[in-house]
Amino acid sequence: MCLAIPGKLIEISHDPHGVRMGKANFGGIVKQVCLEYTPEVKAGDYVLVHVGFALGKVDEEEAARTYRLLEEMNQLTELEVPDL
């Protein structure tokens, strides 16, 4: 099953090759995501991310609803960082 998770963009930059990237907050976990497929997004927006690529923009209400549902289904474990 393909699963896209909403994250809030907190920073936008370009990598050394000119690829538009961003840092997204997923419920307290910050990850780097590619923004090449969503050129319209800006810092503060919520994006749906699948395997590191932002696929689309969603509003804050939709992001919160999605998080609640994913949490109920115990589907947020991939965001957890393992203890070293």
Sequence and secondary structure as in RCSB ss.txt:
>XXXX:A:sequence
MCLAIPGKLIEISHDPHGVRMGKANFGGIVKQVCLEYTPEVKAGDYVLVHVGFALGKVDEEEAARTYRLLEEMNQ
LTELEVPDL
>XXXX:A:secstr
    EEEEEEEEEE TT  EEEEEEETTEEEEEE TT TT  TT EEEEETTEEEEEE HHHHHHHHHHHHHTT 
 GGG     
